[in-house]
Amino acid sequence: MLFDLFRLSLRNIRHRGLRSWLTVIGILIGTAAVVALISIGQGLQRSIATQVERIVGYNTILVTSRGLNLGQRIRLDIEAIRAIPGVRNAIALRTETAYVEGPGGKGFLTVFGYDPAMEEFVAEMDLTLSAGRALQNPGEVLLGSRTARILGADVGSTVSIEGRKFTVVGVLQAQRAQGFAGGGMPLVDVLVISLSELRELFPGPELVQYAVVRLADQADVAAVREAIRAHLAAVGERNATLTDFEDLTRNIQSVIRGVQAFLAGIAGIALLVGGVGVMNTMYTAVLERTREIGILKAVGAKDVHVLLLFLFESGLMGLAGGALGLLIGFGVAWVATAIVSRVFQAQSAFSPVLSLALVVGALFFSFLVGAVAGLFPAYRAARLPPVEALRYE
């Protein structure tokens, strides 16, 4: 019986082709908008998790000022942190503003203390050279491309940093400004010397932008975090906070999910409008097919059969709109991400994600919207007395 009702529903939908398609389009638009927004949001979340994992890593703890404010420095002893049980290694990013003189210019410039371990910890710390070689010995310095122009220096030149002579052994390749990995500084504007020499030029408490702590494989993360907090308290640092991979991704993704939910809610209004269109179509169908309902009841159809017949019709139109909206929405998401990546020249483009949960959810919700929208007209049709329905003109 259910299969017969299903076939009859399909026949009735095909019989009213134009009206059915117009109704389906209403569901399609809302579903496409919701799918596009959710798939873009999921793709963005996956991309952020990948980038954070690449830059930070799962077994890594960041020590920063509160609110990840890299402009505000914190006090710590990186050697003491390296000595904590369970810590495999640790590095700290430290910069100072120094008076620098070169062959063709001078000024107050940023000096960056370089630790070779940084390249292992921070994937974005790109010290690619356009000329010369890397730091090898004390008394050597690398210049950012813009810094080299300001000082009028090149490989082999001598520059003075706070009165101490350094030999230029390399010039950094011009590159985009660094984000979190570079402490928010453009590497084209810096001078790079060894961290030990930076400490000699600026003795006293070590103030750093942030520290990165790499844990051993079997380390007790909670115990290491407490030991780092105890060290920070011992040196008098009250403005530091500890953040790991899970904390970063959770905070970022919670913001993305909030924005995504807000936009999806707006798009859901279009889906509800489509549901109103289904209700209007089904209500009109009940009026047009009153005599047909009377005939069905006269030959033995029960109220529940009539109810299911109209619910099948409305639900199938919702399902058709959902399926088409799913395909169109994902296509729109692909096109939108491609355009955004090209226009803004994104360094790490992301792709929208069409998960199984999104597919099933979109189809189920669109079917549900259609069925619920057709519920009142279907109920009205099921309650029609057979004699009155047969006499209806």
C-alpha positions in Angstrom: 0.0 0.0 0.0 2.8 2.4 0.9 4.5 1.7 -2.4 1.3 2.4 -4.3 0.9 5.7 -2.5 4.5 6.5 -3.3 3.9 5.8 -7.0 0.7 7.9 -7.0 2.6 10.8 -5.3 5.3 10.7 -8.1 2.6 10.7 -10.8 0.8 13.7 -9.2 4.1 15.6 -9.0 4.8 14.9 -12.7 1.3 15.9 -13.6 1.8 19.3 -12.1 5.3 19.7 -13.5 5.6 23.5 -13.7 4.1 24.2 -10.3 6.1 21.4 -8.7 9.4 22.8 -10.1 8.6 26.3 -8.9 8.1 24.8 -5.4 11.3 22.8 -5.6 13.3 25.9 -6.5 12.1 27.5 -3.3 13.6 24.7 -1.3 16.6 24.5 -3.5 17.7 28.1 -2.9 17.6 27.8 0.9 19.4 24.4 0.9 22.1 25.6 -1.5 22.8 28.7 0.7 23.0 26.6 3.9 25.2 23.9 2.3 27.6 26.5 0.7 28.1 28.3 4.0 28.6 25.1 6.1 30.9 23.5 3.6 33.0 26.6 3.4 33.1 26.9 7.2 34.1 23.2 7.6 36.9 23.6 4.9 38.1 26.7 6.8 38.2 24.9 10.1 40.2 22.0 8.5 42.6 24.4 6.9 43.2 26.2 10.2 43.8 23.0 12.1 46.3 21.9 9.4 48.1 25.3 9.6 48.2 25.3 13.4 49.5 21.7 13.4 52.2 22.6 10.9 53.3 25.7 12.7 52.8 24.6 16.3 52.4 20.8 16.4 50.3 18.5 18.7 53.0 18.1 21.4 53.8 21.8 21.7 53.0 24.4 24.3 53.1 28.1 23.5 54.0 30.6 26.3 52.7 34.1 25.3 51.4 37.2 26.9 47.6 37.1 27.6 45.4 37.4 24.6 48.3 36.2 22.3 49.5 39.9 22.2 52.9 39.4 20.6 53.7 43.1 21.0 53.8 42.7 24.7 56.8 40.8 26.0 57.1 38.3 28.8 59.9 37.4 31.2 61.3 33.9 31.3 64.5 31.8 31.4 64.5 29.5 28.4 67.3 27.4 29.8 65.3 26.7 33.0 62.3 25.7 30.9 64.5 23.3 28.9 65.5 21.7 32.1 61.9 20.8 33.1 61.3 17.0 33.1 59.2 16.0 30.0 60.5 19.0 27.9 62.4 17.8 24.8 63.4 21.3 23.7 62.3 24.9 23.9 63.1 28.1 22.1 62.2 31.8 22.7 61.7 34.5 20.1 63.4 37.7 21.3 63.9 41.0 19.5 65.4 44.3 20.6 65.5 47.8 19.1 69.1 48.9 18.7 71.1 51.8 17.2 72.7 50.5 14.0 75.3 52.2 11.7 76.2 51.0 8.3 78.3 52.1 5.3 75.5 54.2 3.9 73.0 54.8 6.6 72.0 54.5 10.3 69.0 54.3 12.5 67.2 52.5 15.3 66.3 49.1 13.8 65.0 45.7 15.0 67.6 43.1 15.9 66.4 39.5 16.0 68.1 36.8 18.2 68.4 33.7 16.1 68.5 30.2 17.5 69.1 27.3 15.0 66.4 25.3 16.7 63.8 27.8 15.5 63.6 26.2 12.1 62.5 22.9 13.7 59.9 24.6 15.9 58.4 27.2 13.6 57.8 26.2 10.0 57.0 29.8 9.0 60.4 31.1 10.1 61.8 31.3 6.6 65.3 32.7 6.6 65.8 32.2 2.8 68.9 34.1 1.6 69.1 36.0 -1.7 72.9 36.4 -1.2 75.6 35.1 1.0 75.4 32.3 3.6 73.8 31.5 6.9 75.2 32.4 10.4 78.1 30.2 11.4 80.5 32.2 13.7 80.2 34.9 16.3 80.3 38.5 15.0 78.2 37.7 11.9 74.9 39.3 10.9 72.1 38.7 8.3 70.3 41.7 6.9 66.7 42.0 5.7 66.4 43.2 2.1 65.0 46.6 3.2 67.5 46.9 6.1 70.4 46.3 3.6 69.1 49.2 1.5 68.7 51.5 4.5 72.2 50.8 5.8 73.8 50.8 2.3 75.3 47.4 3.2 75.9 44.2 1.3 77.6 40.8 1.9 81.1 41.6 3.3 80.2 45.0 4.7 80.7 45.9 8.4 77.8 47.3 10.5 77.8 48.5 14.0 75.1 47.4 16.5 75.1 49.3 19.8 78.8 50.0 19.1 79.8 46.4 18.4 81.1 45.5 14.9 79.4 42.7 12.9 80.3 41.4 9.4 77.4 41.0 7.0 77.5 37.4 5.7 74.0 37.2 4.0 71.0 39.2 2.9 67.5 37.7 3.4 65.3 37.2 0.4 62.4 39.7 0.1 59.3 38.1 1.4 55.9 38.8 2.9 55.6 40.0 6.5 55.7 37.2 9.0 52.6 36.5 11.2 52.6 34.6 14.5 55.7 32.7 13.6 57.8 35.8 13.2 56.4 37.6 16.1 54.4 39.8 13.8 57.6 41.4 12.3 58.5 41.7 8.6 61.8 40.0 8.2 62.8 42.4 5.5 63.2 45.0 8.3 65.5 43.2 10.7 69.1 42.3 11.5 69.6 38.7 12.5 72.4 37.8 15.0 72.8 34.8 17.3 70.6 34.8 20.4 73.7 34.6 22.6 75.2 37.8 21.1 71.8 39.5 21.5 71.9 38.6 25.2 75.4 40.1 25.5 74.3 43.4 23.8 71.2 43.6 26.1 71.9 41.9 29.4 69.5 41.6 32.2 66.1 39.9 32.4 65.2 38.2 29.2 62.0 39.6 27.7 60.7 37.6 24.8 57.7 37.8 22.4 56.8 34.1 23.0 58.4 30.8 23.8 57.7 27.4 22.1 58.1 24.3 24.2 58.3 20.9 22.6 57.3 18.0 24.8 58.7 14.4 24.8 56.5 11.7 23.3 55.5 10.2 26.7 55.5 13.5 28.7 52.8 14.3 31.2 51.3 17.4 29.6 49.5 18.6 32.7 52.7 18.2 34.9 54.8 20.1 32.3 52.2 22.9 32.2 52.3 23.2 36.0 56.1 23.3 36.0 56.1 26.1 33.4 53.6 28.1 35.4 55.7 27.6 38.6 58.8 28.9 36.7 56.9 31.9 35.4 55.7 32.7 38.9 59.2 32.3 40.3 60.6 34.9 37.8 57.7 37.3 38.6 55.8 37.0 35.3 52.1 37.4 35.9 50.9 38.2 32.4 51.8 35.0 30.6 49.5 32.3 29.5 50.0 28.7 28.2 48.3 27.6 25.0 48.6 24.2 23.2 47.3 22.9 19.9 43.9 21.9 21.2 43.4 25.4 22.9 44.3 27.2 19.7 42.1 25.2 17.4 39.2 25.2 19.9 39.3 29.0 20.3 39.6 29.7 16.5 37.0 27.2 15.5 34.5 28.4 18.1 34.6 31.8 16.5 34.2 30.3 13.0 31.3 28.2 14.2 29.6 31.2 15.7 29.8 33.2 12.5 28.9 30.2 10.5 25.8 29.5 12.6 24.7 33.1 12.3 25.0 33.1 8.5 23.4 29.7 8.2 20.5 31.0 10.3 20.0 33.8 7.8 20.2 31.3 4.9 17.7 29.1 6.8 15.1 31.9 6.4 15.2 31.2 2.7 14.6 27.5 3.4 11.6 28.4 5.5 10.2 30.6 2.7 10.6 27.6 0.5 8.6 25.6 3.0 5.8 28.2 2.9 5.8 27.7 -0.9 5.4 23.9 -0.4 2.4 24.6 1.9 0.8 26.9 -0.6 1.2 24.4 -3.4 -0.2 21.5 -1.4 -3.1 23.6 -0.1 -4.0 24.4 -3.7 -3.6 20.8 -4.7 -6.1 19.8 -2.0 -8.7 22.2 -3.3 -8.1 21.1 -6.9 -8.3 17.4 -6.1 -11.2 17.4 -3.7 -13.3 15.1 -5.9 -10.3 12.8 -6.4 -10.0 12.5 -2.6 -13.7 11.7 -2.4 -13.3 8.9 -5.0 -10.3 7.5 -3.1 -12.3 7.4 0.1 -15.3 5.9 -1.7 -13.2 2.9 -2.9 -11.9 2.2 0.6 -9.0 4.6 1.2 -8.7 5.6 4.9 -7.8 9.0 6.3 -4.3 7.9 7.0 -3.8 6.8 3.4 -4.9 10.3 2.1 -2.7 11.9 4.7 0.3 9.8 3.6 -0.4 10.6 0.0 -0.1 14.3 0.4 2.8 14.0 2.9 4.7 11.9 0.4 4.1 14.6 -2.3 5.3 17.5 -0.2 8.2 15.5 1.3 9.4 14.4 -2.2 9.4 18.0 -3.5 11.4 19.0 -0.4 13.8 16.1 -1.0 14.2 17.0 -4.7 14.9 20.6 -3.7 17.4 19.5 -1.1 19.3 17.2 -3.5 19.6 19.8 -6.2 20.4 22.5 -3.6 23.1 20.2 -2.2 24.9 19.9 -5.6 24.4 23.6 -6.4 25.5 24.8 -2.9 28.7 22.8 -3.0 29.4 24.1 -6.5 28.9 27.6 -5.3 31.2 27.0 -2.4 34.0 25.7 -4.7 33.6 28.7 -7.0 33.5 31.2 -4.1 36.7 29.8 -2.4 38.5 29.8 -5.8 37.6 33.4 -6.4 38.5 34.5 -2.9 41.9 32.7 -3.1 42.6 34.3 -6.5 41.5 37.8 -5.6 43.2 38.0 -2.2 46.2 35.8 -3.4 45.9 33.5 -0.4 49.1 31.8 0.5 47.4 28.6 1.8 44.1 28.2 -0.1 41.5 25.9 1.4 38.8 23.8 -0.1 35.2 23.4 1.0 34.3 20.1 2.7 31.3 18.0 1.8 31.0 15.6 4.8 28.6 12.7 5.0 26.9 14.4 7.9 26.3 17.5 5.8 24.9 15.4 2.9 22.5 13.4 5.1 21.6 16.5 7.2 20.7 18.6 4.1 18.6 15.8 2.5 16.8 15.0 5.7 16.2 18.6 6.7 14.8 19.5 3.3 12.6 16.4 3.3 11.4 17.4 6.8 10.7 21.0 5.8 8.6 19.7 2.8 6.7 17.2 4.9 6.0 19.6 7.7 4.9 22.3 5.3 2.5 19.8 3.7 1.2 18.5 7.0 -1.7 20.9 7.5 -3.0 20.6 3.9 -2.6 16.8 4.1 -4.5 16.7 7.4 -7.3 18.9 5.9 -7.5 16.5 2.9 -7.7 13.4 5.2 -10.6 15.0 7.2 -12.8 15.7 4.1 -16.1 13.7 4.3 -16.4 11.4 1.3 -19.9 12.6 0.3 -19.0 16.3 0.4 -15.8 15.7 -1.5 -17.7 13.9 -4.3 -20.2 16.7 -4.5 -17.4 19.4 -4.6 -17.2 21.4 -7.9 
